[in-house]
Amino acid sequence: MLLPLPPARIQALSLEHHLAVETIASGHGNVDLLVCLLKAVYTAWYLRAETPAGEDIRPFQRAEAGLERCIARAERGETWAMFDADKTAIEEVLVLHDRQLATAPAHRFLTALDNLNRFAVEGLKSPIPPLPAPPP
């Protein structure tokens, strides 16, 4: 539990996440792929260390906002797709998450998954603070 996940598991998770973003970005997404990305972004959020003063949380905010835009388009019956800027924001968090998976002890990963499950089951408000509203 003190070592990172096995390399094969890390590679499988990373491949699943990166394929999901590429598939959605190419206009062939579905709810399962979107859930995969939501799980990756929130697990990355929960895996990060306590936020030191001044740590930039904007990558998480941008990734979550991009996924929310993708959900909104799908709910309106539009194609499951994402804008390039949203794809870039999500990929930034996925690269961070790849590093987390390679270095975080397995017990921290399991704790992050517990937090994710509690968030999903209890319908809690997003743990990621929203992006500030743009100035008028």
N, C-alpha and C positions, 0 to 999 in steps of 0.2 A: 504493500500500500504506500510505501515511501518512494518507490520508483515510479517513473512515468509509465503510461500505458505501453503495452508491447508495440514495437514498431509496425507490425502488420496491422494492428487495430488503428493506429494513428494514420497510416497510409489509406486504409479503407474509409475512415471518416473524412479525411481530407479530399479524397477522390469523390466521395458522395456529395460533399458540399460544393466543390468546384464544378462538377458536372451539373448539379442542380442550377447554379447561377447561369451557366452557359446555355442550358436547355431553355430556361425561362427567357433569357435575353434573346434567344433566337426565335421566340414566339411560339414555343411548343411546351409551355409550362402547364402545370396542373396543381391542384391543391396539395398533393403529397410533396411535390418539390418545394412549394412555398413554405410548407410546414418544416421541411428539412432546413431551409435557410433561416427561418425564425428560430428554430432550436439552436442552430449554430451561433447566431448573433447573441441570443440570450445566454447561452452557455459561456460564450466568450466574455460577456459582461460579468457573469457571476464568477468566472475564473480569475478575473483580474484582481490584483491586490487592492486593498483598500485605497480609495482614490486620494493620493497625496494632493496637497493644495497646489492648484495650478495645472493638474494633469488634464490633458485635452481629451474630453469625452465626446467631442464632435463627431469623430468617425462612427461611434455607436449611434449617435443621434441621426446622422445622415443615412446610415444603413437601415435603421428602423423606419425612418420616414420614407425611404425608397421602397421598402417592402409594403408599407401601408398604402403607397400609391399604386403598387402592383395589385394589391388586394382590392382596392377601390375600383380599378379598371375591370377586374374580373367580376366584381359584384354588379357592375353596370352591363355585363354581357360582352365586354370588349375582349380582344385577344389577350391571353396570358403572356404578357411581355413586360419589358422594363426599359426605361430610358438608359442611354449610355452613362450618364452621370450617376444614376442609381446603381447600375452594375459596378461602376468603379468604386463607389462608396461601400457596397457590400463586399467586393473583393478585398478591399483594404482591411476590413474586419476579419475576413476569412484567412488572410495571410497572418494576421496577428494571432488568430485562433490556432493556426497550424503551429506557430511557435509555442503557444501555450501548451498544446497537446504534447509536444515533444519534450517539454521541460517540467510541467506541473506534476507533482506526485499524484498517483491514482486516487488517493483519498480526497484530494481537492477536486478532482474531476467528478467523483461520485457525489460530493457535497454540492457541487454546481448543478448536477443533474437533479438532486433532491430539491434544490431551490427552484429549478425550472419546472419540475412536476408540481410543486406546491403552487407556483404562479399559474400554471395551466389549469389545475383542478379547481382552485379557489377563485379563479377569474379575477385575480388581483390586477391592480393598475400596473402598467409597465414599470419595471425597475429603472429604466433609462429616463432621465429627465428629458422633457421635450425640448426641441430646438426653440430658441427665443423667436418670437414673431418678428418678421422683417419690419423695419421702420416704415411709417406711412409716407 
